Amino acid sequence: MTNEADTTGAGPGDRSADEQHGGERDGDEQARRQRRIAAMRGADRVLAWPSAMATLGERLAALAAGAGAVYDMDAPVDIYGDGVVAELEQRVAGLLGFPAAAFFPTGTMAQQVALRCWAGRTGDPVVALHPMAHPELHERGAFGAVSGLRTVHPTSAPRLPTAAEVRDFEEPFGTLMLELPLRDAGFLLPSWDELVAVVGAARERDAVVHIDGARLWECAPHFGRGLAEIAGLADSVYVSFYKSLDGLSGAVLAGPASLIDEARTWRHRYGGQLFQQYPAALSALLGLERELPRLASYVAHAKVVAAGLADGFRAAGVPWFRVNPEAPHTHQFQVWLPYEADVLSEAALVQAEETGVVLFSRFHPAPGGVPGVSLTEVTVAEPGLAWSAEDVTEAVGEFVRRLS
């Protein structure tokens, strides 16, 4: 990383030492990424199969082979949101129990538009959300920079806010945004009663409620409620297609018809009125048809995998570890270990290369710069259903042996 002083007077071929080291780091990471892809593609056992591991040809072939099961392949291609895109919008609106929905190329854009529209209607540009929510950590301050919104935080605890924290928060806000699940806290969810109470507290303040439901699809088992009942607590909901449903890209914003009409206008202004989007729309319909019905089994088996991991770390004598949450709320969770991220990532990669078993992928330094502590995210999908708790425990032993 360089500052202005590092580069003043430097020509195209005259890089600073920091820049040279940065380039070396980038090169090293690219090499590790290619090793990870090769190890994953050559593995005998994985817990989930990330779509990013596939080739262009494989993804296109799979889409072409399956799309006929969810849409008429003799129909015309979509033009500016009609055809298969409109079909997807109607399908999602029905699943979530809303009268209307609009497709967006990204979730970042969908939520920008939703919260901008709500700010115009409430007259209040302040959005209450968690400091670990996606817009605060992963969108480069877009709410303020692009849409003139301001964010406040009813809590800093690594969980969603309680009803009391929302009710008693000292500053007015027009919209409460709830990320379900809260990914960066460990894919955490409140209980159903807690969620109902939080929404009620926002209503008492005359605030609207928007759900960041990028991963809403897999929340139903935890709440013991259907998608429409969960979404019905809110005034609007955004859902994603590429995270849990294995779509290519894209998102939908669902809500009242008047809100969605306004959202379509802002989508155009934000550059989201794309000419054709049939690959993304078809892959989303395939995800709704194939992956959505399977998610409950993934969520249930994630608890088996998490228990196997904990047993494995204890048996291997790891001095400290954390499976977060201990019993996963969805089919994803975190694993924290007391080692540097590079050491853990290399051990996971070597294990995959030597044994054909992919237990973990890439580790990252713990938030806040805690030295010597790292975490990774674990996802359990269809390939993971074949793993018993004993299989997981055995794989942990092989992983820990490679740490030394």
C-alpha distance (Angstrom), angle and dihedral (degrees) to the residues before:
residue distance angle dihedral
M1 . . .
T2 3.76 . .
N3 3.78 136.6 .
E4 3.79 128.8 -151.1
A5 3.80 92.8 -87.4
D6 3.80 91.2 55.6
T7 3.79 94.1 59.6
T8 3.80 105.4 32.4
G9 3.79 108.3 125.2
A10 3.79 94.0 3.8
G11 3.78 116.4 136.9
P12 3.82 126.9 -145.9
G13 3.80 92.0 -87.6
D14 3.79 97.0 39.5
R15 3.79 108.5 82.9
S16 3.79 124.7 175.5
A17 3.80 120.7 -116.3
D18 3.81 89.9 -106.1
E19 3.79 91.0 53.4
Q20 3.80 91.4 48.2
H21 3.80 91.2 50.4
G22 3.80 89.6 46.4
G23 3.78 89.6 53.6
E24 3.79 90.3 49.7
R25 3.79 90.2 50.8
D26 3.79 90.5 49.5
G27 3.79 89.9 50.3
D28 3.79 91.8 48.8
E29 3.79 91.2 50.3
Q30 3.79 92.1 49.0
A31 3.80 89.3 52.4
R32 3.80 91.0 49.7
R33 3.80 90.4 48.3
Q34 3.79 91.0 53.7
R35 3.81 89.2 49.3
R36 3.83 90.5 50.2
I37 3.79 91.7 50.7
A38 3.80 92.2 47.9
A39 3.81 91.8 47.3
M40 3.79 92.7 47.7
R41 3.79 93.6 47.7
G42 3.78 91.2 48.0
A43 3.81 95.7 44.5
D44 3.79 124.6 117.5
R45 3.80 94.8 -157.1
V46 3.81 131.5 31.3
L47 3.80 133.8 160.5
A48 3.80 92.6 -137.6
W49 3.76 136.8 0.5
P50 3.83 110.8 -128.6
S51 3.79 111.8 -146.1
A52 3.81 88.8 -136.4
M53 3.81 87.7 71.5
A54 3.82 91.9 64.9
T55 3.78 125.6 90.3
L56 3.79 123.4 -116.7
G57 3.78 89.9 -108.6
E58 3.80 93.1 51.1
R59 3.80 93.5 50.5
L60 3.79 93.9 46.8
A61 3.79 92.8 45.8
A62 3.79 92.3 49.9
L63 3.80 91.4 49.2
A64 3.80 92.4 49.2
A65 3.80 91.8 47.3
G66 3.80 95.3 49.8
A67 3.79 106.4 32.1
G68 3.80 94.5 82.3
A69 3.80 89.4 66.6
V70 3.81 92.4 63.1
Y71 3.81 105.6 30.6
D72 3.78 140.9 21.6
M73 3.78 106.1 -94.1
D74 3.81 90.7 -160.5
A75 3.81 90.8 62.2
P76 3.82 118.9 104.3
V77 3.79 119.2 -94.2
D78 3.78 116.7 -98.0
I79 3.79 120.4 -92.1
Y80 3.80 117.2 -158.7
G81 3.78 94.7 -25.9
D82 3.78 106.2 -37.2
G83 3.80 128.1 112.1
V84 3.79 115.0 25.8
V85 3.82 92.2 5.8
A86 3.80 91.3 56.3
E87 3.81 89.2 46.6
L88 3.79 90.3 54.5
E89 3.81 91.4 48.8
Q90 3.80 91.7 52.3
R91 3.79 92.0 46.9
V92 3.80 93.7 52.0
A93 3.80 93.7 43.8
G94 3.79 88.1 55.4
L95 3.81 94.1 47.0
L96 3.80 91.7 51.0
G97 3.80 95.7 41.1
F98 3.81 97.2 -118.3
P99 3.80 127.2 130.7
A100 3.81 94.9 -128.3
A101 3.79 144.4 15.9
A102 3.80 138.0 -175.5
F103 3.81 128.6 -150.8
F104 3.81 118.2 -129.2
P105 3.81 129.7 -172.4
T106 3.82 90.8 -128.3
G107 3.77 138.8 18.6
T108 3.79 90.6 -130.5
M109 3.80 89.2 62.5
A110 3.81 93.5 42.7
Q111 3.79 92.8 55.3
Q112 3.79 93.7 42.3
V113 3.77 88.5 56.0
A114 3.81 95.8 42.9
L115 3.79 94.6 51.2
R116 3.79 93.0 42.1
C117 3.79 89.7 54.0
W118 3.79 92.5 47.9
A119 3.81 91.1 48.4
G120 3.78 89.5 54.9
R121 3.79 91.3 50.6
T122 3.80 97.6 44.9
G123 3.80 95.2 37.7
D124 3.82 88.6 -131.0
P125 3.85 120.7 106.5
V126 3.82 93.2 -169.3
V127 3.82 117.0 111.5
A128 3.79 120.0 -166.4
L129 3.79 112.2 -148.7
H130 3.78 141.7 139.0
P131 3.83 118.2 -77.4
M132 3.83 87.4 -128.8
A133 3.81 92.7 53.1
H134 3.80 117.5 121.7
P135 3.84 96.5 -106.5
E136 3.80 91.0 54.3
L137 3.82 97.0 47.8
H138 3.79 108.0 26.3
E139 3.81 110.9 27.8
R140 3.82 103.9 65.7
G141 3.79 94.9 -117.0
A142 3.79 92.5 -58.8
F143 3.81 95.6 156.4
G144 3.79 91.1 64.8
A145 3.81 99.9 29.2
V146 3.79 97.2 48.6
S147 3.80 109.0 20.0
G148 3.79 105.2 28.9
L149 3.80 92.9 -119.3
R150 3.78 125.8 144.5
T151 3.78 124.5 -149.6
V152 3.80 131.6 -145.5
H153 3.80 130.7 -176.3
P154 3.82 121.6 -134.3
T155 3.81 88.9 -169.4
S156 3.79 140.4 10.7
A157 3.81 94.5 -162.2
P158 3.83 113.0 117.9
R159 3.82 93.0 -103.5
L160 3.76 137.5 62.9
P161 3.83 115.8 -73.4
T162 3.78 120.8 -87.7
A163 3.78 124.0 -123.1
A164 3.81 89.9 -105.9
E165 3.81 92.0 52.4
V166 3.79 91.2 51.2
R167 3.80 94.6 43.1
D168 3.80 95.0 46.8
F169 3.81 99.6 38.7
E170 3.79 107.7 134.3
E171 3.81 98.3 -136.9
P172 3.81 128.8 66.6
F173 3.80 118.8 -115.9
G174 3.78 133.8 179.2
T175 3.81 100.4 -151.0
L176 3.78 134.5 31.7
M177 3.81 112.1 -153.2
L178 3.80 117.2 -160.8
E179 3.81 120.1 -167.8
L180 3.80 108.4 -149.2
P181 2.97 108.9 -136.8
L182 3.81 104.4 15.2
R183 3.78 97.0 -131.8
D184 3.78 103.4 -168.5
A185 3.80 91.7 50.3
G186 3.81 90.6 56.6
F187 3.82 102.7 -74.5
L188 3.80 87.9 -68.7
L189 3.79 126.6 -178.2
P190 3.80 131.2 -171.1
S191 3.78 120.7 -128.4
W192 3.80 116.8 -90.3
D193 3.79 92.0 -106.0
E194 3.80 90.8 49.4
L195 3.80 91.2 50.7
V196 3.81 92.3 49.3
A197 3.79 90.1 49.1
V198 3.83 93.2 49.6
V199 3.79 91.2 51.3
G200 3.80 90.0 47.6
A201 3.80 90.7 52.1
A202 3.80 90.3 53.4
R203 3.80 90.4 49.9
E204 3.79 89.8 52.6
R205 3.80 86.6 59.6
D206 3.83 91.5 48.3
A207 3.80 89.9 -115.3
V208 3.78 123.6 143.7
V209 3.80 119.7 -125.7
H210 3.80 125.0 -132.3
I211 3.80 122.9 -175.4
D212 3.78 120.0 -145.8
G213 3.78 92.8 -149.2
A214 3.78 100.5 171.0
R215 3.81 84.8 137.8
L216 3.80 98.4 23.5
W217 3.80 91.6 120.7
E218 3.81 92.7 75.8
C219 3.82 96.6 43.9
A220 3.80 97.3 81.5
P221 3.84 96.8 83.8
H222 3.81 92.7 53.5
F223 3.79 93.5 49.3
G224 3.79 95.2 38.4
R225 3.79 88.1 -134.8
G226 3.79 135.4 108.8
L227 3.77 122.6 -103.9
A228 3.80 93.9 -105.6
E229 3.80 92.7 53.4
I230 3.80 92.0 49.1
A231 3.80 93.8 45.8
G232 3.80 90.6 43.7
L233 3.79 90.4 70.5
A234 3.81 89.1 69.4
D235 3.78 136.2 62.6
S236 3.82 92.1 -132.6
V237 3.79 137.5 5.5
Y238 3.79 134.7 -161.2
V239 3.81 121.1 -155.4
S240 3.79 131.6 -174.9
F241 3.80 129.7 -143.4
Y242 3.81 105.9 -161.2
K243 3.81 100.2 55.5
S244 3.80 106.1 60.5
L245 3.81 102.4 0.3
D246 3.82 97.4 52.9
G247 3.80 93.6 -123.2
L248 3.77 123.1 155.9
S249 3.80 95.7 -117.5
G250 3.77 143.2 -54.0
A251 3.78 142.1 90.7
V252 3.79 140.6 -137.8
L253 3.79 130.1 -135.7
A254 3.80 113.0 -153.5
G255 3.79 127.5 -169.2
P256 3.79 145.6 104.1
A257 3.81 115.4 -17.5
S258 3.81 93.7 -114.9
L259 3.82 91.5 51.8
I260 3.80 92.4 49.0
D261 3.81 91.4 48.5
E262 3.80 89.1 55.0
A263 3.81 90.8 43.3
R264 3.81 90.6 56.7
T265 3.81 89.1 56.0
W266 3.80 92.0 51.0
R267 3.80 91.0 43.8
H268 3.80 87.8 60.4
R269 3.81 91.6 47.3
Y270 3.80 91.0 50.0
G271 3.81 92.0 52.8
G272 3.79 96.5 -105.1
Q273 3.81 98.8 120.5
L274 3.80 95.0 102.7
F275 3.79 122.8 -171.6
Q276 3.81 97.0 -130.2
Q277 3.80 130.3 6.0
Y278 3.80 104.0 162.2
P279 3.84 96.8 127.3
A280 3.81 91.7 56.6
A281 3.81 93.1 41.4
L282 3.80 94.0 48.6
S283 3.81 92.0 48.0
A284 3.82 89.3 50.2
L285 3.81 91.5 52.2
L286 3.80 88.7 49.2
G287 3.79 90.0 51.4
L288 3.79 91.7 51.4
E289 3.80 89.8 49.2
R290 3.80 98.8 43.9
E291 3.79 113.1 18.9
L292 3.80 102.5 33.5
P293 3.84 94.2 65.2
R294 3.83 90.2 49.3
L295 3.79 98.3 51.2
A296 3.79 94.9 87.6
S297 3.81 90.2 59.1
Y298 3.80 90.4 49.7
V299 3.82 90.8 51.3
A300 3.79 92.1 50.0
H301 3.80 93.5 47.9
A302 3.81 92.8 47.3
K303 3.81 86.3 71.4
V304 3.81 89.7 56.1
V305 3.80 91.4 49.5
A306 3.80 92.8 46.7
A307 3.80 91.5 51.8
G308 3.81 90.6 48.5
L309 3.79 90.5 51.7
A310 3.80 92.6 51.4
D311 3.80 91.8 48.2
G312 3.80 90.1 48.3
F313 3.79 95.1 51.8
R314 3.79 91.2 47.9
A315 3.80 92.1 48.6
A316 3.80 91.4 47.9
G317 3.80 92.1 53.0
V318 3.81 96.4 -119.0
P319 3.82 103.8 175.6
W320 3.80 94.8 -135.9
F321 3.79 136.0 -1.6
R322 3.75 140.1 157.1
V323 3.78 130.7 -152.0
N324 3.80 103.2 -162.2
P325 2.95 114.6 -127.4
E326 3.79 98.3 14.5
A327 3.79 89.3 -142.0
P328 3.83 105.1 31.4
H329 3.79 117.7 -124.5
T330 3.81 92.7 -151.0
H331 3.81 134.5 9.6
Q332 3.81 90.0 -76.8
F333 3.79 131.7 67.8
Q334 3.80 142.8 151.6
V335 3.81 132.6 -100.5
W336 3.82 118.2 -157.3
L337 3.81 122.1 -164.5
P338 3.84 134.7 177.7
Y339 3.81 98.5 -116.4
E340 3.78 136.9 89.1
A341 3.80 114.6 -84.3
D342 3.81 94.8 -120.3
V343 3.81 91.4 52.9
L344 3.81 92.5 50.9
S345 3.80 94.1 43.8
E346 3.79 91.7 51.2
A347 3.81 92.5 47.9
A348 3.81 90.8 51.2
L349 3.79 91.1 48.6
V350 3.81 94.4 47.3
Q351 3.80 89.9 49.2
A352 3.79 90.5 53.6
E353 3.81 92.3 47.1
E354 3.81 95.0 47.0
T355 3.81 101.8 37.5
G356 3.80 106.1 22.3
V357 3.82 89.5 -123.4
V358 3.81 119.2 122.2
L359 3.79 108.9 -161.5
F360 3.81 100.5 153.7
S361 3.76 135.5 13.7
R362 3.77 125.1 -161.2
F363 3.82 123.1 -13.3
H364 3.80 124.3 -148.5
P365 3.81 132.6 -156.6
A366 3.79 113.4 -93.8
P367 3.82 115.1 -94.8
G368 3.76 114.2 -95.7
G369 3.78 93.8 34.1
V370 3.81 96.2 -85.7
P371 3.82 102.3 177.5
G372 3.78 119.5 -120.3
V373 3.81 96.0 7.4
S374 3.79 124.5 107.1
L375 3.78 139.2 169.8
T376 3.77 141.2 -156.7
E377 3.78 134.4 -168.7
V378 3.80 119.8 -119.2
T379 3.80 121.6 -154.9
V380 3.80 123.3 -168.3
A381 3.80 114.6 -158.2
E382 3.80 135.7 150.2
P383 3.85 97.2 -52.1
G384 3.80 89.3 51.3
L385 3.80 93.0 60.2
A386 3.81 88.7 77.8
W387 3.82 92.0 60.9
S388 3.80 118.4 95.8
A389 3.79 121.4 -155.6
E390 3.82 87.3 -105.2
D391 3.81 90.8 53.9
V392 3.79 89.5 53.7
T393 3.80 93.2 47.2
E394 3.80 91.0 50.8
A395 3.80 91.2 49.4
V396 3.81 90.1 51.1
G397 3.80 89.3 55.8
E398 3.82 90.9 53.1
F399 3.81 90.3 48.1
V400 3.80 94.8 49.7
R401 3.81 91.6 48.6
R402 3.79 88.4 59.7
L403 3.79 91.9 53.9
S404 3.81 89.7 72.1
